[in-house]
Amino acid sequence: PLPQQVTSPDPAGLSRQYPEFVKCSWISPPELPQLVNNIDDLKSLGINSVCIMQGVRKFDPFTSDERWESMTKTTLSSIATLKRAGFAIVIFLDAGGGPQAEKEYTKLTKEQFLAIVEEEALQWAKRAEEYQVEYFAPANELPSKLHNLLPEYSESERQKKKIEKTNEWHKYILPKVREVFKGKVIAKLGDYSAGLDPQGYDVIAYTIGHNFITNLEEFRQQKVKITYDVSAEQAQATNAEWWVGELYFAYEEAFNPDAPLEYTT
């Protein structure tokens, strides 16, 4: 059963409200009811926005249709509750994140994969518009997913191709999303790579991860400063906002690089 504070998924009366500075709590749909039950705690931390990492149905074969439908209803109910409590909402479509989803999408060609992501992105863009969601990203960290779908290329060629394909898809999907979603659209791009082009998006959001860097000053110079500088430059050139889209520390990697993936995220 849903927690008492979660309302029905009725979007009536909802409107958009953009904070001057986004301070976001990141969460996946199964944990949303627990978060809704702790709204006062969120506010006490200065958090004004909630980012929902929404998965792709076809990349989750172990969840029944009934359960997925129930989770979707809970997500929409939670969005309505959080917005009425004064929070802005961010939705990232997690196009193949996690070990199990990776097993599923890597069975596909890149064309099949992108077609599924497009279908799911537009479906969630419509829901986001209905619920007056403030921010929506049609794909989360697409370059890393495409990297796994280009086995025919050498490593250096794969790096180039995944950037090209990411730029192509982001340009292709943007007008389709804007047709149905009138909030701000985010280019959530993962780690910065030369050549990524977020032109046309309202928000540029890169991930900052440690990538096995264990020296703090080296991390600040190689990851934080470079990402900040590039984000600010691209945002100014395209009249966009920029965020730290994700701060990622796989805490065991520096101590145990051989640990299984599921224990390092």
Salt bridges, closest charged atoms under 4 A:
ASP65 OD1 - ARG57 NH2 2.74
GLU104 OE2 - LYS107 NZ 3.41
GLU111 OE2 - LYS110 NZ 3.40
GLU118 OE2 - LYS176 NZ 3.94
GLU119 OE1 - LYS58 NZ 3.32
GLU129 OE1 - ARG16 NH2 2.58
GLU134 OE2 - LYS83 NZ 2.58
GLU141 OE2 - LYS188 NZ 3.25
GLU155 OE2 - HIS147 NE2 3.25
GLU164 OE1 - LYS161 NZ 3.73
GLU168 OE1 - LYS165 NZ 3.78
ASP191 OD2 - LYS223 NZ 3.74
ASP197 OD2 - LYS171 NZ 2.88
ASP202 OD2 - ARG178 NH1 3.03
GLU217 OE1 - ARG220 NH1 3.64
ASP229 OD2 - LYS225 NZ 2.76
GLU241 OE2 - LYS184 NZ 2.45
GLU246 OE1 - LYS188 NZ 3.16
GLU253 OE1 - HIS210 NE2 3.74
